Amino acid sequence: MFDFIYIEILKVKKSKVILCLILTAVILPAIWFFLSLFFYPHSSWISSSIEVEDFMFLILETLIFILLSNYVFVKEYSYGTKEIEYAYPVNRINIYVSKVLVTYVILIVIYIVHFFIVFLGLTVTMAMFHIKNILFTHFKAYMLSILFQFCVVPIMVIIGNALKRYSYSILISIFIYFFSIVLFSLNKYRNWPFIFQYIPVLNVNNIGSKANSIYILMTFLGTFILGAVQYWKMNENKII
């Protein structure tokens, strides 16, 4: 399993598309933050960080993370390595799990960078007495958000492997993105998995209800198992 994960990491390092997506996910929120401080110098770091997190989790990451989750799998079709991958005498479930885990690692790295920016800003602009509670709230929100974000990965894997072409995946991702924004504006997003990652940031204190937890867990388990079965049934010429 570790060998498969290492191979996937090497593939990711050579992928310019994934690198661009990661840089976009990291740089754009930072630019947004510094611009908000520049144009609104009297706004506090807390209000600025909230604006950045709204921009990051609701707008940017809804699209970027979907594309990242998709591309880790779909890139095999554009690279022309699918014949080797599907014919290689190894357990395909191991390959599937390794790709999903590498996707999770990428998402975690992005979350860590964003949290570090917020933490650095708090330590520079606020007294330590006020930092502890705010930092704990941010940490809790980020932890829940990344866990909920994991639910989206298997869904996009299923869609990506079904479509096989990244251009189609981009169109689907854009549609999901705009549909998510519409649902959020109508306050109808509670059961829509592509906004799961934003709910903890929106209201971290009321996210841990039993009903929400069960629904999110069932969504993850169902899509993860379905994605594994789909990947196991595939070959280079046919996909279920």
GUPA-991720 format. One record per residue (C-alpha): x negated, y negated, z negated; residue in one letter. Coordinates in Angstrom, 3 decimals, padded with zeros to 6 digits. Layout:
! GUPA-991720
<pt X="X" Y="Y" Z="Z" r="A"/>
...
***
This chain:
! GUPA-991720
<pt X="000.000" Y="000.000" Z="000.000" r="M"/>
<pt X="-002.792" Y="-002.443" Z="-000.894" r="F"/>
<pt X="-004.460" Y="-001.744" Z="002.453" r="D"/>
<pt X="-001.252" Y="-002.654" Z="004.268" r="F"/>
<pt X="-000.904" Y="-005.850" Z="002.247" r="I"/>
<pt X="-004.512" Y="-006.797" Z="003.041" r="Y"/>
<pt X="-003.907" Y="-006.203" Z="006.755" r="I"/>
<pt X="-000.816" Y="-008.414" Z="006.679" r="E"/>
<pt X="-002.763" Y="-011.156" Z="004.892" r="I"/>
<pt X="-005.401" Y="-011.033" Z="007.642" r="L"/>
<pt X="-002.650" Y="-011.374" Z="010.251" r="K"/>
<pt X="-001.210" Y="-014.359" Z="008.410" r="V"/>
<pt X="-004.623" Y="-016.055" Z="008.252" r="K"/>
<pt X="-004.892" Y="-015.858" Z="012.045" r="K"/>
<pt X="-001.375" Y="-017.134" Z="012.694" r="S"/>
<pt X="-001.230" Y="-020.812" Z="013.652" r="K"/>
<pt X="002.561" Y="-020.823" Z="013.392" r="V"/>
<pt X="002.539" Y="-019.672" Z="009.770" r="I"/>
<pt X="-000.240" Y="-022.136" Z="008.957" r="L"/>
<pt X="001.781" Y="-025.001" Z="010.453" r="C"/>
<pt X="004.887" Y="-023.955" Z="008.524" r="L"/>
<pt X="002.948" Y="-023.799" Z="005.254" r="I"/>
<pt X="001.321" Y="-027.191" Z="005.831" r="L"/>
<pt X="004.693" Y="-028.687" Z="006.714" r="T"/>
<pt X="006.239" Y="-027.277" Z="003.543" r="A"/>
<pt X="003.427" Y="-028.753" Z="001.431" r="V"/>
<pt X="002.607" Y="-032.059" Z="003.130" r="I"/>
<pt X="006.059" Y="-033.464" Z="003.933" r="L"/>
<pt X="007.334" Y="-033.476" Z="000.315" r="P"/>
<pt X="004.074" Y="-035.086" Z="-000.827" r="A"/>
<pt X="004.427" Y="-037.804" Z="001.819" r="I"/>
<pt X="008.063" Y="-038.297" Z="000.823" r="W"/>
<pt X="007.040" Y="-038.711" Z="-002.799" r="F"/>
<pt X="004.282" Y="-041.256" Z="-002.222" r="F"/>
<pt X="006.470" Y="-043.245" Z="000.153" r="L"/>
<pt X="009.230" Y="-043.382" Z="-002.469" r="S"/>
<pt X="006.737" Y="-044.705" Z="-005.027" r="L"/>
<pt X="005.375" Y="-047.236" Z="-002.529" r="F"/>
<pt X="008.726" Y="-048.647" Z="-001.431" r="F"/>
<pt X="010.319" Y="-048.366" Z="-004.885" r="Y"/>
<pt X="007.483" Y="-049.156" Z="-007.295" r="P"/>
<pt X="009.805" Y="-049.589" Z="-010.276" r="H"/>
<pt X="011.251" Y="-046.103" Z="-010.000" r="S"/>
<pt X="009.962" Y="-043.619" Z="-012.529" r="S"/>
<pt X="008.027" Y="-040.485" Z="-011.721" r="W"/>
<pt X="011.001" Y="-038.425" Z="-012.895" r="I"/>
<pt X="013.418" Y="-040.010" Z="-010.437" r="S"/>
<pt X="010.852" Y="-039.782" Z="-007.641" r="S"/>
<pt X="010.126" Y="-036.128" Z="-008.397" r="S"/>
<pt X="013.867" Y="-035.379" Z="-008.394" r="I"/>
<pt X="014.176" Y="-036.988" Z="-004.966" r="E"/>
<pt X="011.245" Y="-034.933" Z="-003.711" r="V"/>
<pt X="012.722" Y="-031.729" Z="-005.132" r="E"/>
<pt X="016.083" Y="-032.478" Z="-003.540" r="D"/>
<pt X="014.329" Y="-033.017" Z="-000.226" r="F"/>
<pt X="012.171" Y="-029.927" Z="-000.677" r="M"/>
<pt X="014.629" Y="-027.312" Z="-001.888" r="F"/>
<pt X="017.825" Y="-028.374" Z="-000.141" r="L"/>
<pt X="016.598" Y="-029.788" Z="003.161" r="I"/>
<pt X="013.054" Y="-028.707" Z="003.976" r="L"/>
<pt X="012.708" Y="-025.262" Z="002.424" r="E"/>
<pt X="016.128" Y="-024.116" Z="003.575" r="T"/>
<pt X="014.701" Y="-024.275" Z="007.090" r="L"/>
<pt X="010.964" Y="-023.689" Z="006.556" r="I"/>
<pt X="011.317" Y="-020.666" Z="004.286" r="F"/>
<pt X="013.801" Y="-019.035" Z="006.650" r="I"/>
<pt X="011.348" Y="-019.461" Z="009.534" r="L"/>
<pt X="008.470" Y="-018.131" Z="007.422" r="L"/>
<pt X="010.436" Y="-015.090" Z="006.308" r="S"/>
<pt X="011.357" Y="-014.387" Z="009.889" r="N"/>
<pt X="007.993" Y="-014.923" Z="011.540" r="Y"/>
<pt X="006.020" Y="-012.456" Z="009.399" r="V"/>
<pt X="008.004" Y="-009.701" Z="011.120" r="F"/>
<pt X="008.870" Y="-011.218" Z="014.504" r="V"/>
<pt X="005.254" Y="-012.112" Z="015.307" r="K"/>
<pt X="004.564" Y="-008.448" Z="016.110" r="E"/>
<pt X="006.760" Y="-008.727" Z="019.211" r="Y"/>
<pt X="005.007" Y="-011.846" Z="020.510" r="S"/>
<pt X="001.537" Y="-010.464" Z="019.689" r="Y"/>
<pt X="002.282" Y="-007.215" Z="021.516" r="G"/>
<pt X="001.284" Y="-005.075" Z="018.508" r="T"/>
<pt X="004.695" Y="-003.518" Z="017.918" r="K"/>
<pt X="003.807" Y="-000.360" Z="019.885" r="E"/>
<pt X="000.827" Y="000.269" Z="017.635" r="I"/>
<pt X="002.706" Y="-000.586" Z="014.478" r="E"/>
<pt X="005.682" Y="001.655" Z="015.167" r="Y"/>
<pt X="003.565" Y="004.552" Z="016.481" r="A"/>
<pt X="000.997" Y="004.493" Z="013.666" r="Y"/>
<pt X="001.297" Y="007.661" Z="011.529" r="P"/>
<pt X="002.141" Y="005.953" Z="008.244" r="V"/>
<pt X="005.282" Y="005.448" Z="006.250" r="N"/>
<pt X="007.143" Y="002.525" Z="007.799" r="R"/>
<pt X="008.712" Y="001.711" Z="004.460" r="I"/>
<pt X="005.209" Y="000.885" Z="003.183" r="N"/>
<pt X="004.704" Y="-001.469" Z="006.127" r="I"/>
<pt X="008.079" Y="-003.087" Z="005.508" r="Y"/>
<pt X="007.401" Y="-003.580" Z="001.789" r="V"/>
<pt X="003.902" Y="-004.957" Z="002.448" r="S"/>
<pt X="005.267" Y="-007.539" Z="004.901" r="K"/>
<pt X="007.959" Y="-008.599" Z="002.443" r="V"/>
<pt X="005.407" Y="-008.890" Z="-000.380" r="L"/>
<pt X="003.079" Y="-011.019" Z="001.760" r="V"/>
<pt X="006.022" Y="-013.289" Z="002.561" r="T"/>
<pt X="006.707" Y="-013.600" Z="-001.161" r="Y"/>
<pt X="003.064" Y="-014.490" Z="-001.809" r="V"/>
<pt X="003.247" Y="-017.303" Z="000.765" r="I"/>
<pt X="006.401" Y="-018.696" Z="-000.846" r="L"/>
<pt X="004.877" Y="-018.485" Z="-004.330" r="I"/>
<pt X="001.771" Y="-020.404" Z="-003.202" r="V"/>
<pt X="003.961" Y="-023.202" Z="-001.825" r="I"/>
<pt X="005.931" Y="-023.351" Z="-005.071" r="Y"/>
<pt X="002.724" Y="-023.504" Z="-007.132" r="I"/>
<pt X="001.394" Y="-026.413" Z="-005.063" r="V"/>
<pt X="004.628" Y="-028.371" Z="-005.504" r="H"/>
<pt X="004.753" Y="-027.673" Z="-009.224" r="F"/>
<pt X="001.127" Y="-028.779" Z="-009.576" r="F"/>
<pt X="001.973" Y="-032.091" Z="-007.888" r="I"/>
<pt X="004.855" Y="-032.662" Z="-010.315" r="V"/>
<pt X="002.726" Y="-031.650" Z="-013.307" r="F"/>
<pt X="-000.157" Y="-033.900" Z="-012.247" r="L"/>
<pt X="002.181" Y="-036.835" Z="-011.834" r="G"/>
<pt X="003.743" Y="-036.297" Z="-015.248" r="L"/>
<pt X="000.383" Y="-036.110" Z="-017.013" r="T"/>
<pt X="-000.809" Y="-039.313" Z="-015.352" r="V"/>
<pt X="002.309" Y="-041.439" Z="-015.823" r="T"/>
<pt X="003.888" Y="-040.204" Z="-019.068" r="M"/>
<pt X="002.935" Y="-039.550" Z="-022.668" r="A"/>
<pt X="002.378" Y="-035.930" Z="-023.671" r="M"/>
<pt X="005.314" Y="-036.077" Z="-026.089" r="F"/>
<pt X="007.755" Y="-036.604" Z="-023.213" r="H"/>
<pt X="006.040" Y="-034.222" Z="-020.842" r="I"/>
<pt X="006.723" Y="-030.964" Z="-022.683" r="K"/>
<pt X="010.507" Y="-030.852" Z="-022.344" r="N"/>
<pt X="010.488" Y="-032.188" Z="-018.790" r="I"/>
<pt X="007.744" Y="-029.792" Z="-017.737" r="L"/>
<pt X="009.545" Y="-026.818" Z="-019.276" r="F"/>
<pt X="012.748" Y="-027.738" Z="-017.439" r="T"/>
<pt X="010.865" Y="-028.038" Z="-014.148" r="H"/>
<pt X="009.062" Y="-024.749" Z="-014.756" r="F"/>
<pt X="012.324" Y="-022.946" Z="-015.508" r="K"/>
<pt X="013.958" Y="-024.397" Z="-012.400" r="A"/>
<pt X="011.006" Y="-023.422" Z="-010.189" r="Y"/>
<pt X="010.890" Y="-019.872" Z="-011.568" r="M"/>
<pt X="014.598" Y="-019.333" Z="-010.974" r="L"/>
<pt X="014.396" Y="-020.986" Z="-007.579" r="S"/>
<pt X="011.624" Y="-018.712" Z="-006.295" r="I"/>
<pt X="013.471" Y="-015.640" Z="-007.558" r="L"/>
<pt X="016.598" Y="-016.725" Z="-005.722" r="F"/>
<pt X="014.534" Y="-017.574" Z="-002.648" r="Q"/>
<pt X="013.410" Y="-013.954" Z="-002.536" r="F"/>
<pt X="017.006" Y="-013.004" Z="-001.694" r="C"/>
<pt X="016.799" Y="-014.849" Z="001.619" r="V"/>
<pt X="013.744" Y="-012.972" Z="002.895" r="V"/>
<pt X="015.407" Y="-009.576" Z="003.584" r="P"/>
<pt X="018.358" Y="-011.288" Z="005.286" r="I"/>
<pt X="016.102" Y="-013.073" Z="007.766" r="M"/>
<pt X="014.032" Y="-009.925" Z="008.266" r="V"/>
<pt X="017.167" Y="-008.100" Z="009.406" r="I"/>
<pt X="018.113" Y="-010.945" Z="011.749" r="I"/>
<pt X="014.570" Y="-011.303" Z="013.113" r="G"/>
<pt X="014.109" Y="-007.598" Z="013.818" r="N"/>
<pt X="017.496" Y="-007.503" Z="015.512" r="A"/>
<pt X="016.718" Y="-010.464" Z="017.791" r="L"/>
<pt X="012.992" Y="-009.696" Z="018.308" r="K"/>
<pt X="012.343" Y="-013.134" Z="019.864" r="R"/>
<pt X="011.189" Y="-015.981" Z="017.657" r="Y"/>
<pt X="012.920" Y="-018.557" Z="019.855" r="S"/>
<pt X="016.240" Y="-016.891" Z="019.038" r="Y"/>
<pt X="015.261" Y="-016.799" Z="015.387" r="S"/>
<pt X="014.570" Y="-020.533" Z="015.443" r="I"/>
<pt X="018.032" Y="-021.219" Z="016.866" r="L"/>
<pt X="019.652" Y="-019.021" Z="014.221" r="I"/>
<pt X="017.597" Y="-020.706" Z="011.496" r="S"/>
<pt X="018.639" Y="-024.176" Z="012.653" r="I"/>
<pt X="022.289" Y="-023.096" Z="012.714" r="F"/>
<pt X="021.993" Y="-021.663" Z="009.180" r="I"/>
<pt X="020.283" Y="-024.854" Z="008.043" r="Y"/>
<pt X="023.024" Y="-027.185" Z="009.299" r="F"/>
<pt X="025.754" Y="-024.836" Z="008.104" r="F"/>
<pt X="024.124" Y="-024.861" Z="004.648" r="S"/>
<pt X="024.136" Y="-028.658" Z="004.596" r="I"/>
<pt X="027.822" Y="-028.703" Z="005.558" r="V"/>
<pt X="028.701" Y="-026.212" Z="002.818" r="L"/>
<pt X="026.741" Y="-028.229" Z="000.286" r="F"/>
<pt X="028.452" Y="-031.477" Z="001.256" r="S"/>
<pt X="031.828" Y="-029.733" Z="000.840" r="L"/>
<pt X="030.747" Y="-028.204" Z="-002.497" r="N"/>
<pt X="031.372" Y="-024.710" Z="-001.103" r="K"/>
<pt X="027.849" Y="-023.363" Z="-001.431" r="Y"/>
<pt X="027.946" Y="-021.281" Z="-004.622" r="R"/>
<pt X="028.066" Y="-017.916" Z="-002.836" r="N"/>
<pt X="025.967" Y="-018.930" Z="000.174" r="W"/>
<pt X="022.550" Y="-017.232" Z="-000.245" r="P"/>
<pt X="020.596" Y="-019.766" Z="001.811" r="F"/>
<pt X="021.170" Y="-022.428" Z="-000.864" r="I"/>
<pt X="020.357" Y="-020.159" Z="-003.812" r="F"/>
<pt X="016.903" Y="-021.746" Z="-004.123" r="Q"/>
<pt X="018.379" Y="-025.218" Z="-004.677" r="Y"/>
<pt X="020.967" Y="-024.357" Z="-007.348" r="I"/>
<pt X="018.457" Y="-024.161" Z="-010.269" r="P"/>
<pt X="017.045" Y="-027.562" Z="-009.324" r="V"/>
<pt X="020.552" Y="-028.983" Z="-009.077" r="L"/>
<pt X="021.689" Y="-027.618" Z="-012.444" r="N"/>
<pt X="019.176" Y="-025.431" Z="-014.225" r="V"/>
<pt X="021.211" Y="-025.114" Z="-017.422" r="N"/>
<pt X="024.276" Y="-023.485" Z="-015.869" r="N"/>
<pt X="022.701" Y="-021.118" Z="-013.374" r="I"/>
<pt X="022.232" Y="-018.089" Z="-015.581" r="G"/>
<pt X="025.857" Y="-016.951" Z="-015.745" r="S"/>
<pt X="026.495" Y="-013.227" Z="-015.597" r="K"/>
<pt X="028.621" Y="-013.493" Z="-012.448" r="A"/>
<pt X="025.943" Y="-015.477" Z="-010.575" r="N"/>
<pt X="023.179" Y="-013.113" Z="-011.663" r="S"/>
<pt X="025.094" Y="-010.003" Z="-010.588" r="I"/>
<pt X="026.035" Y="-011.512" Z="-007.224" r="Y"/>
<pt X="022.468" Y="-012.612" Z="-006.468" r="I"/>
<pt X="021.036" Y="-009.249" Z="-007.559" r="L"/>
<pt X="023.521" Y="-007.322" Z="-005.409" r="M"/>
<pt X="022.756" Y="-009.587" Z="-002.446" r="T"/>
<pt X="019.042" Y="-008.897" Z="-002.772" r="F"/>
<pt X="019.340" Y="-005.131" Z="-003.282" r="L"/>
<pt X="021.837" Y="-004.714" Z="-000.455" r="G"/>
<pt X="019.859" Y="-006.694" Z="002.125" r="T"/>
<pt X="016.482" Y="-005.287" Z="001.028" r="F"/>
<pt X="017.679" Y="-001.691" Z="001.400" r="I"/>
<pt X="019.418" Y="-002.463" Z="004.698" r="L"/>
<pt X="016.240" Y="-004.103" Z="006.012" r="G"/>
<pt X="014.150" Y="-001.092" Z="004.977" r="A"/>
<pt X="016.540" Y="001.330" Z="006.702" r="V"/>
<pt X="016.562" Y="-000.848" Z="009.822" r="Q"/>
<pt X="012.751" Y="-000.960" Z="009.942" r="Y"/>
<pt X="012.507" Y="002.783" Z="009.340" r="W"/>
<pt X="014.883" Y="003.541" Z="012.235" r="K"/>
<pt X="013.099" Y="001.295" Z="014.738" r="M"/>
<pt X="010.722" Y="002.212" Z="017.523" r="N"/>
<pt X="009.042" Y="000.132" Z="020.211" r="E"/>
<pt X="011.931" Y="000.499" Z="022.651" r="N"/>
<pt X="015.015" Y="000.547" Z="020.473" r="K"/>
<pt X="016.340" Y="-001.122" Z="017.379" r="I"/>
<pt X="019.539" Y="-000.382" Z="015.504" r="I"/>
***
